[in-house]
């Protein structure tokens, strides 16, 4: 009896093995493929042999299960090519299609004004696919002919429910039609478009789209569209996350939301034109996205239309509302909140109601918020946003307007806790904790502008927005949250995507599992000689320890896991020589033995005396031949000759010293008249240009009582700032009079002229001057200003003048055809800015 059971069991094993062998097979041609599809059942894997497959039509209507899906896969991902007129139609359930590259199209199927899609999640009989997956594929420039570019050609059409499109690359789309489109308007097999479809679109790479004509001259050139106007009031519950959009130009809508209850998060947009647009539909969430528009014309961040949306934790940099024809689009701005149309039909503009737009960060944008815009003249959109909340957002270096309120919101709308630096806005500063700050809001970090330890955004959030529990880096917000997208020292590790991530963690070839890595960004840091702190990022997916070899440096952590930001505190360098510390990060034992290093170099005190070549003064005391600016730098220390003025009676009492060129300045030494009797109070400012702008270095600085009176030189640190002009401004003395009398001034630092010119990248934008594109590739640099540009000088990084010209317009260009690759400095209207030639 026992032996009989053994025989039966053995027979079953053989049968199972035979079954698996039969339905896990490599197919080499279309005939074998069609036979395999006909015989497919749950658990079948059909493997496409490596090579080129031409004019292949896959049409399948089969049902797998969650544990035993039907899989059609490449023998080697990236080595199976579908060319010519090849298409895939999938109906049924639990089907996976993966590993194939679509390229070199020809003789595509045309049906009236459309071209049949590359992939459709329904079969030729319109049976939809549920729980189906398209993953790890590439569609590369699979376009119609030039004569077909106005035909609608959507690469992937989504039908059914619970489908997924992931880890794929979509490159070089041209012509009308979305890359991924879910119109949700079919009712072919009893399904109802009002039912949510729960699609997930994630870890994909969308790149190199080109418009038919100028950007936005033709509609339907987006990357992703979820729904359409007729279905827009129904929920879709689609999630679009962890995708990378790069070098993108089509229309105003990169992502076009036309349904409800969708989520768009953790995406990165770089070098693009257009916006993420909530065009129709309600109750969508947009959060944790990075936008780097690189000052491209017709670029924005997020556009809001409809009800109940939440937009938070987004970082938006370098958007530009200018159109190619020189006009200004009302669809752009970092975040654009539209007006609505009275009695709007489904395909027009519904009023914005009950929207929350909180904790976003805008950097170097022409407009921050644009509130109550109207893009339509027939009819004009007249319904203002209602019950709109704009809270805890931060904005820096906004060229035109940080908050451009074209229509005043109504109802319980409120602006609160917003902060701006270097920009004007249409808000009442000081009301509801809205504030303008002069400095320190953000620091230019290695990957994006980030919070520094002393940012006024820290602990500045107001109100209670319970959905904001983490920041854009996916770190926790605790205590009183910070304003803006980032929470200082949150411990979050998510960073924006770059092209280096394609094929690794996103796009075709991306596995979602990185190979072990451990790097720092940057790899070297220079810090000032005075005590302070600096930070750097560790990019890792392993456990690690961190050490340093310097007793003047202290790290805030000793170990960690994955990516994080590290803060290094340093003491003052009082020696005449610079010093360098090496920070070593080592993978914990048992891994791949990864090690990386970072150097931190602290500058020294420059002790050379810098020759003063001239001085001009304002508010000098008159009527005394022994009082004048010339006595403050004549190398004669005597109480009978000095410079002074009465700050109590004059609007300004100051003396500005000319150092002949831009230099690094470490200290100012001052011999003060009657220093044995009283102290003086003063400010120090520096500038690269005689007319400014001046940067403050010391504020309300007090001198000391010295028994040696004017014979004692008192030293004050300038912390190695750069500048050519140093201005001393008197605030009076401790005796109550307005006189702060100085006998002699000596300035110390690096006697060599600074070859970098001390350029501040933000100086041009602070004057409303824009340079673009940056970097420039085989094209000239455009200069755009608010008034006549005037004189333009271009320097290399050694300080040599490369080009001079005069532009008598507010629009001009720097010719680059004779410039080699590298970084250059433009001086316009006394301000500086860098640009790059590639």
LINVENHU-V537335 format. One record per residue. RES is the residue in one small letter. SS is DSSP state (H for helix, E for strand, - for the rest). PSI is psi in whole degrees, -180 to 180 (NA if undefined). NEAR is the number of other C-alpha atoms within 10 Angstrom. Layout:
RES,SS,PSI,NEAR + RES,SS,PSI,NEAR
//
This chain:
x,-,-45,5 + x,H,-40,6 + x,H,-36,8 + x,H,-41,9 + x,H,-39,10 + x,H,-42,11 + x,H,-41,11 + x,H,-43,11 + x,H,-42,12 + x,H,-40,12 + x,H,-41,12 + x,H,-40,12 + x,H,-43,12 + x,H,-41,12 + x,H,-43,12 + x,H,-44,12 + x,H,-42,11 + x,H,-42,11 + x,H,-46,12 + x,H,-38,14 + x,H,-38,12 + x,H,-35,14 + x,H,12,20 + x,E,94,16 + x,E,152,17 + x,E,131,18 + x,E,143,19 + x,-,-11,14 + x,-,177,13 + x,H,-37,16 + x,H,-47,10 + x,H,-36,15 + x,H,-47,20 + x,H,-38,16 + x,H,-42,11 + x,H,-39,22 + x,H,-43,21 + x,H,-38,13 + x,H,0,11 + x,-,145,22 + x,-,179,18 + x,-,130,19 + x,-,-7,20 + x,-,138,24 + x,E,122,25 + x,E,117,23 + x,E,122,22 + x,E,124,26 + x,-,147,19 + x,-,144,18 + x,E,-173,15 + x,E,128,14 + x,E,123,20 + x,E,136,17 + x,-,49,17 + x,-,130,16 + x,E,116,17 + x,E,119,18 + x,E,109,19 + x,E,138,22 + x,E,88,21 + x,E,162,22 + x,E,118,22 + x,-,-166,21 + x,-,172,14 + x,-,-40,14 + x,-,-20,9 + x,-,73,15 + x,-,166,22 + x,E,126,26 + x,E,130,23 + x,E,115,22 + x,E,158,22 + x,E,145,25 + x,-,-46,19 + x,-,115,14 + x,-,129,19 + x,-,-6,19 + x,-,8,16 + x,E,120,20 + x,E,124,24 + x,E,121,22 + x,E,177,19 + x,E,-130,18 + x,-,78,21 + x,-,138,24 + x,E,160,21 + x,E,128,19 + x,E,125,24 + x,E,121,28 + x,E,158,25 + x,E,-133,20 + x,E,153,27 + x,-,56,25 + x,E,137,31 + x,E,131,20 + x,E,126,21 + x,E,157,23 + x,-,0,24 + x,E,146,26 + x,E,125,23 + x,E,125,24 + x,E,169,19 + x,E,63,16 + x,E,156,19 + x,-,150,16 + x,-,45,11 + x,-,149,21 + x,-,124,14 + x,E,133,15 + x,E,92,10 + x,-,-117,9 + x,-,12,11 + x,E,157,16 + x,E,137,20 + x,-,139,21 + x,-,158,23 + x,-,-45,22 + x,E,130,21 + x,E,134,25 + x,-,52,30 + x,E,154,23 + x,-,-175,20 + x,-,-19,16 + x,-,12,12 + x,-,31,18 + x,-,121,22 + x,E,162,26 + x,E,131,28 + x,E,144,23 + x,-,38,21 + x,-,153,30 + x,E,131,24 + x,E,116,21 + x,E,151,26 + x,-,49,28 + x,-,165,26 + x,E,130,26 + x,E,112,25 + x,E,105,18 + x,-,41,17 + x,-,76,24 + x,-,162,24 + x,-,-178,23 + x,-,171,15 + x,H,-36,10 + x,H,-16,8 + x,H,7,17 + x,-,-21,17 + x,-,-3,17 + x,-,145,18 + x,E,117,22 + x,E,101,29 + x,-,126,27 + x,-,-44,23 + x,E,124,24 + x,E,126,22 + x,-,129,24 + x,-,168,29 + x,-,-166,28 + x,-,154,22 + x,-,41,19 + x,-,163,24 + x,E,136,20 + x,E,118,22 + x,E,158,24 + x,-,45,28 + x,-,158,30 + x,E,132,27 + x,E,107,25 + x,E,138,20 + x,-,32,17 + x,-,136,30 + x,E,138,25 + x,-,171,26 + x,-,142,24 + x,-,139,26 + x,-,162,26 + x,-,-51,25 + x,E,123,23 + x,E,128,22 + x,E,92,24 + x,-,-24,20 + x,-,33,27 + x,-,16,16 + x,-,151,15 + x,-,64,13 + x,-,-25,11 + x,-,29,11 + x,-,-10,8 + x,-,159,13 + x,-,128,14 + x,-,-13,21 + x,-,-12,16 + x,-,136,14 + x,-,147,20 + x,-,-12,21 + x,-,38,19 + x,-,146,26 + x,E,125,19 + x,E,110,23 + x,E,153,24 + x,-,37,28 + x,-,162,30 + x,E,119,26 + x,E,118,24 + x,E,154,24 + x,E,35,20 + x,E,142,24 + x,E,140,18 + x,-,160,22 + x,-,-48,20 + x,-,-138,10 + x,-,158,14 + x,-,134,21 + x,-,12,20 + x,-,-16,12 + x,-,142,16 + x,-,174,16 + x,-,47,22 + x,-,40,32 + x,-,177,29 + x,-,-47,26 + x,E,133,24 + x,E,127,26 + x,E,102,27 + x,E,-179,27 + x,-,179,22 + x,H,-39,19 + x,H,-22,17 + x,H,6,22 + x,-,-22,25 + x,-,6,19 + x,-,149,19 + x,E,145,23 + x,-,-33,29 + x,-,37,21 + x,-,147,27 + x,E,128,20 + x,E,112,23 + x,E,154,22 + x,-,39,23 + x,-,158,26 + x,E,121,26 + x,E,123,24 + x,E,139,23 + x,E,61,17 + x,E,130,26 + x,-,121,29 + x,-,-78,30 + x,-,-172,25 + x,-,-25,27 + x,E,104,27 + x,E,-50,24 + x,E,130,24 + x,E,105,25 + x,E,123,30 + x,E,41,28 + x,-,180,32 + x,E,160,28 + x,-,38,21 + x,-,161,25 + x,E,134,20 + x,E,112,23 + x,E,155,21 + x,-,26,25 + x,-,156,23 + x,E,133,22 + x,E,126,27 + x,E,141,21 + x,E,66,20 + x,E,169,27 + x,-,141,30 + x,E,-167,30 + x,E,165,29 + x,E,114,23 + x,E,122,23 + x,E,80,27 + x,E,-46,25 + x,E,161,27 + x,-,165,29 + x,-,165,27 + x,-,45,19 + x,-,153,27 + x,E,132,19 + x,E,113,23 + x,E,157,26 + x,-,31,26 + x,-,146,27 + x,E,132,26 + x,E,122,27 + x,E,92,23 + x,-,-16,28 + x,-,33,21 + x,-,21,25 + x,-,142,23 + x,-,147,24 + x,-,47,28 + x,E,140,31 + x,E,-169,36 + x,E,-86,32 + x,E,134,26 + x,E,129,24 + x,E,124,26 + x,-,136,25 + x,-,-169,26 + x,E,148,24 + x,-,18,19 + x,-,151,26 + x,E,125,20 + x,E,113,23 + x,E,159,27 + x,-,35,29 + x,-,143,30 + x,E,122,28 + x,E,121,28 + x,E,136,26 + x,-,33,24 + x,-,154,34 + x,E,117,27 + x,-,-4,25 + x,E,139,19 + x,-,160,17 + x,-,-27,13 + x,-,5,8 + x,-,-11,10 + x,-,-173,10 + x,E,123,14 + x,-,141,18 + x,-,9,19 + x,-,-6,27 + x,-,-154,31 + x,E,161,33 + x,E,-50,35 + x,E,124,28 + x,E,121,25 + x,E,115,32 + x,E,154,30 + x,-,166,30 + x,E,170,25 + x,-,136,19 + x,-,135,15 + x,-,46,11 + x,-,133,12 + x,-,171,11 + x,-,-29,15 + x,-,13,14 + x,-,-131,16 + x,-,107,23 + x,-,149,25 + x,-,141,25 + x,-,125,25 + x,E,145,23 + x,-,40,20 + x,-,142,25 + x,E,121,21 + x,E,100,24 + x,E,152,28 + x,-,47,30 + x,-,158,29 + x,E,128,29 + x,E,134,31 + x,E,128,25 + x,-,42,25 + x,-,155,30 + x,-,-43,28 + x,E,141,30 + x,E,-94,35 + x,E,141,26 + x,E,110,23 + x,E,129,25 + x,E,47,26 + x,E,156,24 + x,-,113,22 + x,-,-2,15 + x,-,138,15 + x,E,-8,7 + x,-,87,6 + x,-,164,10 + x,E,141,14 + x,-,115,22 + x,-,-11,17 + x,E,112,22 + x,-,161,25 + x,-,142,29 + x,E,135,21 + x,-,45,19 + x,-,132,25 + x,E,119,20 + x,E,105,21 + x,E,143,27 + x,-,32,28 + x,-,149,29 + x,E,145,29 + x,E,132,29 + x,E,139,26 + x,-,48,25 + x,-,120,26 + x,-,-42,23 + x,-,-55,17 + x,E,124,19 + x,E,-36,29 + x,E,102,23 + x,E,96,20 + x,E,95,17 + x,-,-29,16 + x,-,131,18 + x,-,125,12 + x,-,157,23 + x,E,-178,14 + x,-,-137,12 + x,-,25,10 + x,-,147,18 + x,E,142,16 + x,E,126,20 + x,E,143,22 + x,-,19,25 + x,-,146,29 + x,E,135,26 + x,E,151,27 + x,E,135,20 + x,-,51,19 + x,-,152,22 + x,-,166,17 + x,-,166,18 + x,-,37,12 + x,-,158,16 + x,-,102,11 + x,-,136,14 + x,-,-18,12 + x,H,135,11 + x,H,36,15 + x,H,20,18 + x,-,130,20 + x,E,150,18 + x,E,129,20 + x,E,159,15 + x,-,-23,10 + x,-,166,13 + x,-,3,15 + x,-,-46,24 + x,-,155,22 + x,E,146,14 + x,E,96,11 + x,-,179,15 + x,-,-26,12 + x,-,-28,12 + x,-,171,17 + x,E,128,19 + x,E,166,20 + x,-,137,24 + x,-,171,20 + x,-,-24,18 + x,-,20,11 + x,-,136,19 + x,-,-8,18 + x,-,-16,28 + x,-,129,19 + x,-,26,15 + x,-,-5,17 + x,-,144,23 + x,-,167,18 + x,-,178,11 + x,-,104,8 + x,-,90,12 + x,-,-20,6 + x,-,-12,8 + x,-,83,16 + x,-,-20,12 + x,E,176,19 + x,-,-175,27 + x,-,-23,29 + x,-,1,21 + x,-,28,19 + x,-,160,19 + x,E,143,19 + x,-,131,19 + x,-,161,12 + x,-,-143,7 + x,-,116,11 + x,-,160,25 + x,-,156,25 + x,-,154,29 + x,-,-180,32 + x,-,-24,30 + x,-,142,30 + x,-,124,27 + x,-,130,25 + x,-,43,16 + x,-,-17,18 + x,-,3,17 + x,-,153,21 + x,-,-1,19 + x,-,134,17 + x,-,161,18 + x,-,152,22 + x,-,151,22 + x,-,175,14 + x,H,-20,15 + x,H,-20,9 + x,H,-15,15 + x,E,129,20 + x,-,-2,19 + x,-,-64,17 + x,-,-9,20 + x,E,165,29 + x,-,-177,28 + x,-,128,28 + x,-,-14,20 + x,-,136,22 + x,-,-15,15 + x,-,-8,13 + x,-,107,10 + x,-,148,13 + x,-,154,12 + x,-,134,13 + x,-,151,17 + x,E,101,21 + x,E,166,19 + x,E,155,20 + x,E,113,16 + x,-,-174,15 + x,-,-8,15 + x,E,146,14 + x,E,137,16 + x,E,132,12 + x,E,161,17 + x,-,165,21 + x,-,-24,26 + x,-,161,20 + x,-,146,16 + x,E,-157,13 + x,E,158,17 + x,E,168,17 + x,E,158,18 + x,E,162,19 + x,E,137,20 + x,E,123,23 + x,E,111,19 + x,E,159,21 + x,-,28,18 + x,-,169,19 + x,E,146,17 + x,E,163,22 + x,E,158,16 + x,E,133,19 + x,E,166,16 + x,E,166,20 + x,-,22,12 + x,-,136,14 + x,-,-6,9 + x,-,2,15 + x,E,137,19 + x,E,127,17 + x,E,147,17 + x,-,-12,12 + x,-,161,13 + x,-,-13,13 + x,E,168,14 + x,E,-179,18 + x,E,139,16 + x,-,-158,16 + x,-,147,22 + x,E,173,21 + x,E,136,19 + x,E,138,19 + x,E,132,16 + x,E,123,17 + x,E,140,14 + x,E,151,22 + x,-,171,15 + x,-,139,15 + x,-,102,18 + x,-,10,13 + x,-,163,13 + x,-,5,11 + x,-,147,12 + x,-,162,15 + x,E,152,15 + x,E,135,17 + x,E,146,17 + x,E,124,16 + x,E,128,21 + x,E,128,16 + x,E,124,23 + x,E,133,20 + x,E,142,24 + x,-,143,17 + x,-,137,11 + x,-,-5,7 + x,-,-132,11 + x,-,13,12 + x,-,40,12 + x,-,142,16 + x,E,140,16 + x,E,156,16 + x,E,153,17 + x,E,139,19 + x,E,139,16 + x,E,117,21 + x,E,126,17 + x,E,131,22 + x,-,162,23 + x,-,176,22 + x,-,118,26 + x,-,121,21 + x,-,0,16 + x,E,139,15 + x,E,132,17 + x,E,133,18 + x,-,126,15 + x,-,129,17 + x,-,-6,11 + x,E,164,14 + x,E,140,19 + x,E,146,14 + x,E,155,20 + x,E,135,16 + x,-,21,17 + x,-,139,21 + x,-,130,17 + x,-,160,11 + x,-,5,7 + x,-,114,9 + x,-,-18,9 + x,-,8,14 + x,E,123,21 + x,-,162,20 + x,H,-28,25 + x,H,-24,16 + x,H,-11,21 + x,H,-8,25 + x,-,32,22 + x,-,8,15 + x,-,21,11 + x,-,118,12 + x,-,100,21 + x,-,143,14 + x,-,-7,18 + x,-,-14,10 + x,-,126,21 + x,E,180,25 + x,E,141,25 + x,-,174,27 + x,-,160,27 + x,E,104,21 + x,-,-11,22 + x,-,-20,15 + x,-,-23,12 + x,-,143,13 + x,-,-28,10 + x,-,135,17 + x,-,109,25 + x,E,158,23 + x,E,131,23 + x,E,126,20 + x,E,135,24 + x,E,123,19 + x,E,12,20 + x,E,-28,15 + x,E,171,19 + x,E,129,25 + x,E,166,26 + x,E,125,23 + x,E,124,27 + x,E,-37,26 + x,E,155,23 + x,E,132,19 + x,E,129,17 + x,E,130,21 + x,E,118,25 + x,E,128,31 + x,-,134,28 + x,-,38,21 + x,-,-15,23 + x,-,-7,16 + x,-,-30,13 + x,-,159,18 + x,-,163,20 + x,E,162,27 + x,E,136,19 + x,E,166,19 + x,E,151,17 + x,E,130,23 + x,E,153,20 + x,E,158,25 + x,E,153,20 + x,-,-22,24 + x,-,145,16 + x,-,-31,16 + x,-,1,9 + x,-,-172,13 + x,-,150,14 + x,-,143,17 + x,E,129,16 + x,E,135,13 + x,E,-45,16 + x,E,136,16 + x,E,131,13 + x,E,46,13 + x,E,130,14 + x,E,141,16 + x,-,-176,19 + x,-,161,15 + x,-,126,17 + x,-,127,18 + x,-,-24,12 + x,-,3,13 + x,H,-133,18 + x,H,-11,22 + x,H,-14,20 + x,-,127,18 + x,E,122,19 + x,E,133,19 + x,E,142,15 + x,E,129,17 + x,E,137,17 + x,E,-2,23 + x,E,37,20 + x,E,39,22 + x,E,164,19 + x,E,146,26 + x,E,161,26 + x,E,-33,23 + x,E,127,25 + x,E,126,26 + x,E,126,23 + x,E,122,18 + x,E,126,23 + x,E,136,28 + x,E,10,25 + x,E,-169,22 + x,E,174,20 + x,-,-12,16 + x,-,-6,11 + x,-,-11,10 + x,-,170,14 + x,-,8,21 + x,E,127,24 + x,-,92,25 + x,-,128,25 + x,E,135,26 + x,E,-40,28 + x,E,143,27 + x,E,133,21 + x,E,139,20 + x,E,132,25 + x,E,151,23 + x,E,-146,23 + x,-,116,20 + x,-,-19,19 + x,-,141,12 + x,-,143,17 + x,-,114,18 + x,-,-18,14 + x,-,-6,15 + x,-,4,21 + x,-,39,17 + x,-,134,18 + x,-,120,12 + x,-,-21,14 + x,-,-2,16 + x,H,-44,19 + x,H,-45,22 + x,H,-29,22 + x,H,-20,16 + x,-,10,17 + x,-,22,16 + x,-,129,23 + x,E,140,20 + x,E,133,21 + x,E,157,19 + x,-,153,19 + x,-,118,16 + x,-,160,17 + x,E,132,16 + x,-,104,13 + x,-,38,10 + x,-,160,15 + x,-,160,16 + x,E,124,22 + x,E,137,16 + x,E,126,20 + x,E,126,18 + x,-,168,19 + x,-,-19,13 + x,-,-166,13 + x,-,130,15 + x,-,-48,19 + x,E,-142,15 + x,E,136,14 + x,E,126,19 + x,E,138,18 + x,E,130,22 + x,E,153,19 + x,-,179,19 + x,-,-3,16 + x,-,2,11 + x,-,8,15 + x,-,138,11 + x,E,122,13 + x,E,-33,14 + x,E,142,15 + x,E,140,13 + x,E,165,11 + x,E,130,12 + x,E,115,14 + x,-,47,11 + x,-,169,14 + x,-,6,14 + x,E,127,17 + x,E,-166,20 + x,E,158,15 + x,E,118,19 + x,-,130,12 + x,-,0,15 + x,-,-20,10 + x,-,8,8 + x,-,135,15 + x,-,168,11 + x,-,145,13 + x,E,-171,12 + x,E,137,15 + x,E,165,19 + x,E,127,23 + x,E,133,24 + x,E,118,18 + x,E,128,20 + x,-,38,15 + x,-,4,18 + x,E,161,21 + x,E,155,23 + x,E,146,20 + x,E,151,21 + x,E,161,18 + x,E,136,17 + x,E,127,20 + x,-,NA,13
//
